[in-house]
Amino acid sequence: MSPSSPESGHSSGAEPSEQSARAPLAGIKVVEVGVWHAGPGANVVLADLGADVIKVESLRGDPERHTGKFGNMDTESLDSGDWTLIFEISNRNKQSVQLDIGSDEGRQILHKLVADADVFLTNLRRDTVQKLGIDYESLSAINPRLVYARTTGFGPSGPMAGQGAYDTLGQAYSGMLFLAGSDEPTPLSVLVLDQMAAIATSHGIITALLSRSMTGVGQDVHVSLYSSAIWLNYANLMTTSALDKEIDLSWNRKHHGVLRSMFRCADGVWLAGTHHPEDPYWQRFCAAIDRPDLAEDPQLATRVLRAEHLPKLYDLLDAVFATRSSEEWLKVLGAGGLLFAPVRRFEDVLHDPQAEANEYIVDVNHPRLGALRVPGYPVTFGKDRVAAYRPAPSLGEHTDTVLASLGLDDEAIAGLRERKIIG
């Protein structure tokens, strides 16, 4: 591990300049043999935090390089060659090494990469991992300090341990397809569960690195789409258990309290409000919308009583909100100490001043796509900084550089290329 790693101590307490601030995981070396998003997405998080991530790809490359259409996500008009937008999302800030690890020579090179690595990650199926000799037992024998992470479909044990899965299958198996509250199964947007699994995997890796800093010993870390979906739905599952029955997730605003609902304004924008508990806010709400008569009506004094008159009450309130724009209503409601927010679309978020002020959205000049606005890292550090955006690598872009760092000269690298060990 390099001297700048987290395990070698911290810098002085002086406030670093933006130029001198280090990334939290600078000096951490990560080797990845993964495809699609659920596994590789975890290493995007580590790379954002400054880790040096080396993605080892087959001679053909990660299949995500060649597939740009998933459900409603269709980026084929942007994709070209060995690059897709979804591959960019899963692999920014990484290096790419093109290597046949199914061959003895290729596996030996991988072992050299792992020998001084801090982290190894794969999301290949169990049988493939065993066949390639990249299981935890094999790699930890080379490097006992290695944090070895696997992301799978359904976990390391049980009857489904060896089965593969994709985002939608994980949603299906975990009950998530009914989160929309419809009787018909409805998938959430593509990559939602994949991204959750990626975040959970990065969480596990960073925790294992912290544990290693105290014990000096590495360990294996296992995360699955199924475990991530269950964790994400903690409240729903615990409530189902406590009530001992399936909970009703259907939602119709006219069947719920008016202070946890949505109203459409004169400009067509919807405002969403949430107030807990409702009753203390009822007087404020009536005053803000200039309807004190509603606050004085004994039939509407409590949430339970208002529930008996919801259809008529909504008709009245819809007419009130239709008299002003969303901007006007937000000022009035905010002045009254009420919590409302506009219901927005993704294009709105990309140009939101609040997101810009906190660098939740940042500007990037991409070599393929030009000027872009992309999500920034969601955590702000008082001393450190996150890594600058680097586009996803072309297939094998860093093969020669990485092999040279292992001590191979130009002749040896050329020989490997002739023998089709590297691309």
ZAMARGU-4260 file (C-alpha; in steps of 0.2 Angstrom, whole numbers, plus 5000, padded with zeros to 4 digits):
<rodrens>
0) 5000/5000/5000 | 5006/5017/4996 | 5011/5030/5009 | 4995/5040/5005 | 4983/5026/5009
5) 4971/5028/5024 | 4980/5015/5034 | 4996/5025/5034 | 4988/5039/5045 | 4981/5056/5041
10) 4989/5073/5036 | 4991/5087/5048 | 4975/5096/5054 | 4978/5112/5043 | 4964/5116/5031
15) 4971/5110/5014 | 4968/5120/4998 | 4956/5114/4985 | 4972/5109/4974 | 4981/5100/4988
20) 4966/5091/4996 | 4968/5072/4994 | 4954/5060/4989 | 4949/5049/5004 | 4954/5033/4996
25) 4969/5039/4987 | 4982/5025/4987 | 4969/5011/4987 | 4972/4999/4973 | 4957/4989/4966
30) 4957/4975/4954 | 4940/4971/4945 | 4934/4957/4935 | 4916/4961/4933 | 4902/4965/4920
35) 4886/4975/4919 | 4883/4987/4934 | 4879/4979/4951 | 4897/4974/4954 | 4907/4987/4944
40) 4895/5001/4950 | 4903/4998/4967 | 4920/5002/4960 | 4914/5018/4953 | 4910/5024/4970
45) 4928/5019/4976 | 4935/5028/4960 | 4925/5043/4964 | 4933/5043/4981 | 4950/5042/4973
50) 4954/5023/4973 | 4965/5017/4958 | 4953/5005/4949 | 4960/4993/4936 | 4946/4984/4926
55) 4952/4968/4919 | 4941/4964/4904 | 4941/4949/4892 | 4947/4951/4874 | 4930/4956/4869
60) 4926/4967/4883 | 4912/4969/4896 | 4896/4965/4887 | 4889/4982/4893 | 4901/4990/4880
65) 4890/4983/4867 | 4872/4984/4874 | 4864/5001/4876 | 4845/4997/4877 | 4838/4991/4894
70) 4819/4993/4895 | 4815/5011/4893 | 4833/5016/4894 | 4838/5017/4875 | 4854/5026/4872
75) 4858/5018/4855 | 4858/5034/4846 | 4873/5040/4857 | 4882/5023/4857 | 4897/5018/4846
80) 4910/5005/4844 | 4915/4998/4861 | 4906/5012/4871 | 4889/5014/4877 | 4882/5027/4889
85) 4877/5014/4902 | 4895/5007/4901 | 4901/5025/4905 | 4889/5026/4920 | 4896/5009/4927
90) 4915/5013/4923 | 4920/5031/4924 | 4936/5034/4932 | 4943/5017/4929 | 4958/5010/4919
95) 4955/4995/4907 | 4966/4981/4904 | 4962/4968/4891 | 4967/4951/4897 | 4963/4933/4894
100) 4962/4926/4912 | 4956/4909/4906 | 4974/4906/4900 | 4988/4901/4912 | 4998/4917/4906
105) 4984/4928/4908 | 4980/4921/4926 | 4998/4924/4931 | 4997/4942/4926 | 4981/4944/4936
110) 4989/4936/4951 | 5003/4949/4950 | 4990/4963/4950 | 4981/4955/4965 | 4998/4953/4974
115) 4999/4971/4980 | 4980/4976/4978 | 4969/4981/4992 | 4953/4976/4985 | 4947/4963/4972
120) 4929/4963/4965 | 4919/4951/4954 | 4901/4948/4950 | 4904/4933/4939 | 4894/4918/4943
125) 4900/4905/4956 | 4905/4892/4943 | 4914/4904/4932 | 4923/4911/4947 | 4929/4894/4952
130) 4934/4889/4934 | 4944/4905/4932 | 4953/4902/4949 | 4948/4919/4956 | 4938/4913/4971
135) 4943/4920/4988 | 4953/4905/4994 | 4964/4906/4978 | 4967/4925/4979 | 4969/4927/4998
140) 4982/4914/4997 | 4992/4926/4986 | 4987/4941/4996 | 4981/4938/5014 | 4977/4957/5016
145) 4965/4957/5001 | 4948/4963/5004 | 4938/4952/4992 | 4921/4957/4986 | 4907/4948/4977
150) 4891/4954/4971 | 4878/4941/4966 | 4860/4938/4962 | 4854/4929/4978 | 4868/4927/4990
155) 4882/4914/4994 | 4871/4901/5002 | 4854/4892/4999 | 4846/4884/4984 | 4848/4899/4973
160) 4866/4903/4977 | 4873/4899/4960 | 4860/4908/4949 | 4863/4924/4940 | 4851/4938/4940
165) 4848/4956/4933 | 4840/4971/4941 | 4822/4967/4937 | 4824/4949/4943 | 4830/4955/4959
170) 4815/4967/4960 | 4803/4953/4956 | 4810/4941/4969 | 4810/4954/4983 | 4793/4961/4981
175) 4799/4977/4974 | 4788/4975/4958 | 4773/4980/4969 | 4780/4996/4976 | 4771/5006/4963
180) 4755/5001/4972 | 4747/4993/4956 | 4739/4976/4955 | 4750/4973/4940 | 4769/4971/4943
185) 4778/4987/4938 | 4797/4988/4937 | 4805/5003/4944 | 4817/5012/4932 | 4832/5001/4926
190) 4847/5002/4937 | 4838/5006/4953 | 4842/4990/4962 | 4858/4988/4953 | 4864/5005/4960
195) 4858/5000/4977 | 4868/4984/4976 | 4883/4994/4970 | 4881/5006/4985 | 4879/4992/4997
200) 4895/4983/4990 | 4905/4999/4991 | 4899/5001/5009 | 4905/4983/5013 | 4922/4986/5005
205) 4926/5002/5014 | 4920/4994/5031 | 4932/4979/5027 | 4946/4991/5023 | 4943/5000/5040
210) 4943/4983/5049 | 4959/4978/5040 | 4967/4994/5047 | 4964/4988/5064 | 4967/4969/5062
215) 4979/4968/5048 | 4969/4955/5040 | 4958/4955/5024 | 4942/4946/5022 | 4928/4942/5009
220) 4913/4953/5007 | 4897/4947/4999 | 4882/4957/4993 | 4868/4952/4982 | 4854/4960/4973
225) 4842/4951/4984 | 4850/4957/5000 | 4851/4975/4994 | 4832/4974/4989 | 4827/4968/5006
230) 4838/4981/5015 | 4831/4995/5004 | 4813/4989/5009 | 4817/4987/5028 | 4801/4998/5033
235) 4789/4988/5021 | 4795/4971/5027 | 4796/4975/5046 | 4778/4983/5044 | 4772/4967/5035
240) 4779/4956/5049 | 4772/4967/5063 | 4755/4967/5056 | 4756/4949/5051 | 4748/4953/5034
245) 4753/4961/5017 | 4752/4980/5018 | 4742/4990/5005 | 4754/5000/4995 | 4741/5007/4983
250) 4740/5026/4983 | 4726/5038/4977 | 4728/5056/4984 | 4709/5057/4986 | 4710/5043/4998
255) 4723/5051/5009 | 4725/5066/5021 | 4726/5082/5012 | 4742/5087/5021 | 4751/5072/5014
260) 4746/5074/4996 | 4748/5084/4980 | 4739/5098/4972 | 4740/5105/4954 | 4743/5124/4952
265) 4738/5136/4939 | 4754/5133/4929 | 4751/5114/4928 | 4765/5111/4941 | 4760/5099/4955
270) 4765/5103/4973 | 4768/5089/4985 | 4766/5091/5004 | 4771/5081/5019 | 4766/5085/5037
275) 4768/5074/5052 | 4757/5073/5062 | 4744/5082/5051 | 4732/5090/5064 | 4744/5103/5071
280) 4747/5110/5053 | 4728/5111/5048 | 4726/5129/5055 | 4741/5135/5047 | 4736/5127/5030
285) 4719/5135/5030 | 4726/5152/5035 | 4739/5151/5021 | 4726/5147/5007 | 4715/5160/5014
290) 4701/5148/5019 | 4699/5151/5038 | 4681/5144/5037 | 4689/5127/5034 | 4698/5128/5050
295) 4683/5133/5059 | 4672/5119/5053 | 4670/5106/5067 | 4668/5092/5054 | 4686/5095/5048
300) 4694/5098/5064 | 4704/5081/5064 | 4713/5070/5052 | 4700/5056/5056 | 4685/5068/5053
305) 4693/5075/5037 | 4694/5058/5030 | 4675/5056/5030 | 4674/5071/5018 | 4690/5069/5007
310) 4681/5069/4990 | 4672/5085/4993 | 4687/5093/5002 | 4698/5089/4987 | 4687/5096/4975
315) 4687/5112/4985 | 4706/5113/4987 | 4709/5108/4969 | 4699/5124/4964 | 4709/5134/4977
320) 4726/5129/4970 | 4721/5131/4952 | 4721/5150/4956 | 4739/5153/4958 | 4756/5147/4950
325) 4767/5135/4959 | 4780/5148/4963 | 4767/5159/4971 | 4760/5145/4981 | 4777/5140/4987
330) 4780/5157/4994 | 4764/5158/5003 | 4765/5140/5010 | 4783/5142/5015 | 4779/5159/5024
335) 4766/5149/5033 | 4778/5136/5040 | 4772/5122/5028 | 4782/5109/5020 | 4778/5108/5001
340) 4790/5105/4986 | 4787/5105/4967 | 4785/5089/4958 | 4799/5089/4946 | 4806/5080/4931
345) 4825/5075/4928 | 4828/5090/4917 | 4822/5101/4931 | 4835/5093/4943 | 4849/5095/4931
350) 4847/5114/4931 | 4842/5117/4950 | 4852/5131/4959 | 4851/5121/4975 | 4859/5106/4967
355) 4872/5117/4959 | 4876/5126/4975 | 4880/5110/4984 | 4889/5101/4969 | 4875/5088/4968
360) 4875/5092/4950 | 4892/5096/4941 | 4897/5101/4924 | 4908/5089/4914 | 4916/5091/4897
365) 4915/5074/4890 | 4926/5069/4875 | 4912/5060/4866 | 4896/5069/4872 | 4903/5087/4875
370) 4896/5098/4889 | 4886/5087/4901 | 4878/5089/4918 | 4880/5074/4929 | 4877/5069/4947
375) 4891/5074/4959 | 4896/5063/4974 | 4882/5065/4987 | 4894/5067/5002 | 4904/5083/5006
380) 4920/5081/5015 | 4927/5095/5026 | 4946/5091/5022 | 4946/5079/5008 | 4940/5080/4990
385) 4932/5068/4978 | 4941/5063/4962 | 4939/5073/4946 | 4928/5065/4933 | 4937/5054/4920
390) 4928/5046/4906 | 4926/5027/4905 | 4941/5019/4897 | 4941/5012/4879 | 4944/4993/4879
395) 4961/4989/4884 | 4966/5008/4885 | 4978/5005/4899 | 4984/4987/4896 | 5002/4992/4891
400) 5004/5005/4905 | 4998/4993/4918 | 5009/4978/4912 | 5024/4989/4912 | 5020/4994/4930
405) 5022/4975/4934 | 5039/4975/4926 | 5035/4968/4909 | 5046/4976/4895 | 5040/4981/4877
410) 5046/4964/4870 | 5036/4954/4883 | 5021/4964/4880 | 5022/4962/4861 | 5024/4943/4864
415) 5008/4942/4875 | 4999/4952/4861 | 5005/4940/4848 | 4999/4925/4858 | 4982/4934/4861
420) 4984/4934/4880 | 4981/4953/4879 | 4971/4963/4867
</rodrens>
